[in-house]
Amino acid sequence: MNSTVLAALIEYSKWYTERFGTIQPGWYVFPFGKPRPQDPTRPQVTMKTAWYNTRDKAGVKGRFHDTRHTAVTNLSEAGASHETIKSIVGHAD
């Protein structure tokens, strides 16, 4: 995780806590509600909505799918085996 993503997650965590109070184990990272999240006990309807909202608030550019490529590259550079990478990202071969 790079410093930009870490900073965005820290800010999101602050916002989340201010919005909903002390975070509970069963709560979703991307809570239900549109245009503003309203219920942390229910998930966003689609990952697409959660991704766009989070990405835009963080000022980050890119598609969600791009994170998959980054993950594979990072795992490979860290020395993960092909079998490990396949199991994490769901590749058949």
MODELLER restraints for C-alpha pairs under 7 A, 6 or more apart:
rsr = mdl.restraints
at = mdl.atoms
rsr.add(forms.Gaussian(group=physical.xy_distance, feature=features.Distance(at['CA:8:A'], at['CA:58:A']), mean=5.46, stdev=0.5))
rsr.add(forms.Gaussian(group=physical.xy_distance, feature=features.Distance(at['CA:17:A'], at['CA:23:A']), mean=6.38, stdev=0.5))
rsr.add(forms.Gaussian(group=physical.xy_distance, feature=features.Distance(at['CA:26:A'], at['CA:41:A']), mean=6.83, stdev=0.5))
rsr.add(forms.Gaussian(group=physical.xy_distance, feature=features.Distance(at['CA:27:A'], at['CA:40:A']), mean=5.15, stdev=0.5))
rsr.add(forms.Gaussian(group=physical.xy_distance, feature=features.Distance(at['CA:27:A'], at['CA:41:A']), mean=4.91, stdev=0.5))
rsr.add(forms.Gaussian(group=physical.xy_distance, feature=features.Distance(at['CA:28:A'], at['CA:40:A']), mean=5.46, stdev=0.5))
rsr.add(forms.Gaussian(group=physical.xy_distance, feature=features.Distance(at['CA:28:A'], at['CA:41:A']), mean=6.21, stdev=0.5))
rsr.add(forms.Gaussian(group=physical.xy_distance, feature=features.Distance(at['CA:28:A'], at['CA:42:A']), mean=6.63, stdev=0.5))
rsr.add(forms.Gaussian(group=physical.xy_distance, feature=features.Distance(at['CA:28:A'], at['CA:43:A']), mean=5.66, stdev=0.5))
rsr.add(forms.Gaussian(group=physical.xy_distance, feature=features.Distance(at['CA:30:A'], at['CA:43:A']), mean=6.11, stdev=0.5))
rsr.add(forms.Gaussian(group=physical.xy_distance, feature=features.Distance(at['CA:30:A'], at['CA:44:A']), mean=5.83, stdev=0.5))
rsr.add(forms.Gaussian(group=physical.xy_distance, feature=features.Distance(at['CA:30:A'], at['CA:50:A']), mean=6.03, stdev=0.5))
rsr.add(forms.Gaussian(group=physical.xy_distance, feature=features.Distance(at['CA:31:A'], at['CA:37:A']), mean=5.51, stdev=0.5))
rsr.add(forms.Gaussian(group=physical.xy_distance, feature=features.Distance(at['CA:31:A'], at['CA:38:A']), mean=6.79, stdev=0.5))
rsr.add(forms.Gaussian(group=physical.xy_distance, feature=features.Distance(at['CA:31:A'], at['CA:39:A']), mean=5.64, stdev=0.5))
rsr.add(forms.Gaussian(group=physical.xy_distance, feature=features.Distance(at['CA:31:A'], at['CA:40:A']), mean=4.32, stdev=0.5))
rsr.add(forms.Gaussian(group=physical.xy_distance, feature=features.Distance(at['CA:31:A'], at['CA:41:A']), mean=6.94, stdev=0.5))
rsr.add(forms.Gaussian(group=physical.xy_distance, feature=features.Distance(at['CA:31:A'], at['CA:42:A']), mean=5.89, stdev=0.5))
rsr.add(forms.Gaussian(group=physical.xy_distance, feature=features.Distance(at['CA:31:A'], at['CA:43:A']), mean=4.90, stdev=0.5))
rsr.add(forms.Gaussian(group=physical.xy_distance, feature=features.Distance(at['CA:31:A'], at['CA:44:A']), mean=5.39, stdev=0.5))
rsr.add(forms.Gaussian(group=physical.xy_distance, feature=features.Distance(at['CA:32:A'], at['CA:38:A']), mean=5.96, stdev=0.5))
rsr.add(forms.Gaussian(group=physical.xy_distance, feature=features.Distance(at['CA:32:A'], at['CA:39:A']), mean=5.26, stdev=0.5))
rsr.add(forms.Gaussian(group=physical.xy_distance, feature=features.Distance(at['CA:32:A'], at['CA:40:A']), mean=6.31, stdev=0.5))
rsr.add(forms.Gaussian(group=physical.xy_distance, feature=features.Distance(at['CA:32:A'], at['CA:42:A']), mean=5.27, stdev=0.5))
rsr.add(forms.Gaussian(group=physical.xy_distance, feature=features.Distance(at['CA:32:A'], at['CA:43:A']), mean=4.90, stdev=0.5))
rsr.add(forms.Gaussian(group=physical.xy_distance, feature=features.Distance(at['CA:32:A'], at['CA:44:A']), mean=4.34, stdev=0.5))
rsr.add(forms.Gaussian(group=physical.xy_distance, feature=features.Distance(at['CA:32:A'], at['CA:45:A']), mean=6.88, stdev=0.5))
rsr.add(forms.Gaussian(group=physical.xy_distance, feature=features.Distance(at['CA:33:A'], at['CA:39:A']), mean=6.52, stdev=0.5))
rsr.add(forms.Gaussian(group=physical.xy_distance, feature=features.Distance(at['CA:33:A'], at['CA:44:A']), mean=6.98, stdev=0.5))
rsr.add(forms.Gaussian(group=physical.xy_distance, feature=features.Distance(at['CA:44:A'], at['CA:50:A']), mean=6.41, stdev=0.5))
rsr.add(forms.Gaussian(group=physical.xy_distance, feature=features.Distance(at['CA:51:A'], at['CA:64:A']), mean=6.75, stdev=0.5))
rsr.add(forms.Gaussian(group=physical.xy_distance, feature=features.Distance(at['CA:55:A'], at['CA:61:A']), mean=6.91, stdev=0.5))
rsr.add(forms.Gaussian(group=physical.xy_distance, feature=features.Distance(at['CA:72:A'], at['CA:85:A']), mean=6.63, stdev=0.5))
rsr.add(forms.Gaussian(group=physical.xy_distance, feature=features.Distance(at['CA:75:A'], at['CA:85:A']), mean=6.79, stdev=0.5))
rsr.add(forms.Gaussian(group=physical.xy_distance, feature=features.Distance(at['CA:86:A'], at['CA:92:A']), mean=6.79, stdev=0.5))
